[in-house]
Amino acid sequence: MTTFMLSLCVGAVAGALDVIPMVARRLPFRSCLSAFCTYLFAAVIIFYSDLPYLPWWADGMAVTLMMALPVVLTFAGKERKAAPVVLFNALLFGLLIAVAERFL
C-alpha cells in the first residue's frame, strides 16, 4: 500500500472516530463533515511533513493543532464549551495519527 493510500485510510479512521460522538449528539451534517475532512487531510499532511525541532510524536499534534485553531476561533464567542474539546481532540488524534505513521 502506498504512503498516500495509507495516510487516507488513517485519516478516514481518525475522522470517523471524531465524528461518531458528533452524530450521537445529533450535530449538524456540516459540522460532522468539517471534522471528518479536517482529520482526513491532517493525516496526509502529517504523513508527508517533518517539522523541524519536533520529535516524531509532536509533529502530528502540532499539525492538527494548527488545523483546528481556525475552527476554535470561529466559534469562540458562541460555543465556548466546545473549544477545549476541539483542542483536546486535535492533540489526541494528532498523536494517534503520528503513532500510526511511525508504526504502520
Sequence and secondary structure as in RCSB ss.txt:
>XXXX:A:sequence
MTTFMLSLCVGAVAGALDVIPMVARRLPFRSCLSAFCTYLFAAVIIFYSDLPYLPWWADGMAVTLMMALPVVLTF
AGKERKAAPVVLFNALLFGLLIAVAERFL
>XXXX:A:secstr
  HHHHHHHHHHHHHHHHHHHHHHTT  HHHHHHHHHHHHHHHHHHHH   TT  HHHHHHHHHHHHHHHHHHHT
TTT TTHHHHHHHHHHHHHHHHHHHHHH 
